[in-house]
Amino acid sequence: MSQPPPSSDPANQQPGQPASGYGAQAGYPQQPPPPQGQPGYPPPGYPPQYPPQAGYPYQPQPGQPYPPQMQYPQAPYGPVNNPRANSALIYGVISVVLGGITVVTQVGFAGVITGSFALFYGIGSLNFANKYPHKPGRGQAIAAIVLGSIGLLLVLIGIGLQFSRSANGGSSF
């Protein structure tokens, strides 16, 4: 009796015959799978069991699905924004303008008020922005702090020029 040709379907294959395209027919030595129940296979404790991590709130039991992927907390009504950063930036720009007016005309010191508001709101909004992962308004807060500082510096220079002019006996105009 002759043997039937090797089948390409593994389900119709007789035991002991390699599948077509694999093993000895394809030119590769065929290695049988390691037998179950042989000492050392599978290794003891397979799959490995790790102790639970401290502080991890979800401890899955064997056979349970993994927890859903963690996401950042969202505000209840949409993304987080930082309106104080906008206010701080506006105060910073106004303080620079008023500080420049104080230096040029040597009159007034209103830039002190807006510069201090810019610093106060800028630092507060920077602290607020650092609490959230996307840091809303962080750049505006930093710009407000810088502009508020420049505005205060310009006002101090203007006041110093006023005092130096009045000490020399000149008029302020």
Secondary structure, 3 states (H helix, E strand, C coil): CCCCCCCCCHHHCCCCCCCCCCCCCCCCCCCCCCCCCCCCCCCCCCCCCCCCCCCCCCCCCCCCCCCCCCCCCCECCECCCCHHHHHHHHHHHHHHHHHHHHHHHCCCCCHHHHHHHHHHHHHHHHHHHCCCCCCCCHHHHHHHHHHHHHHHHHHHHHHHHHHHHHHCCCCCC
